Each structure stands twice: as C-alpha cells, then as structure tokens.
Amino acid sequence: MPEVLDWSNAEIGKFYRPPKKPVTIRLDADVIEWLKGFGKGYQTRANLLLRHAMLSAGEQNQKPRRKSRRIS
C-alpha cells in the first residue's frame, strides 16, 4: 500500500470519538420510556441530547466557578 502524502482532502475529526465514562443517573420513567421508544441506542440518544444542550448553551458552557470566600 502506498504511503499517503497528500492530506488536503482529509476530514478532521471524522473518526474521533470522545472517551466514554460510565455513570449512574436517575431519570424520570417517562423520559426513559420516550428515549427507548425510538429503538435501540437510548443511552447514545440521551448523550446526543445532552451534548446538544451543552453546545447550545454557548458561553455558559464554561465550567462553573467556585464562589470565592472573602476573608475579613
């Protein structure tokens, strides 16, 4: 197989998938039922919805800052 020398048509991030971290989350039963109603992959769907909400938050997407305690 020849070495690829021209990367001008490469798509950045096409195969990148962020690492997953197992978590426990409590959701309302009707929310889970709704997600499962679309078929297999309800956890992936929930992740996509949360990612969309995160990205839609814009500048509010930054990590919350701890309130500094004022020393008198």
Contacts in CASP RR format, 6 or more apart in sequence:
PFRMAT RR
TARGET T0000
AUTHOR 0000-0000-0000
METHOD contacts of the structure
MODEL  1
MPEVLDWSNAEIGKFYRPPKKPVTIRLDADVIEWLKGFGKGYQTRANLLL
RHAMLSAGEQNQKPRRKSRRIS
27 46 0 8 1.000
32 42 0 8 1.000
35 42 0 8 1.000
35 45 0 8 1.000
35 46 0 8 1.000
36 42 0 8 1.000
38 45 0 8 1.000
54 61 0 8 1.000
55 61 0 8 1.000
END
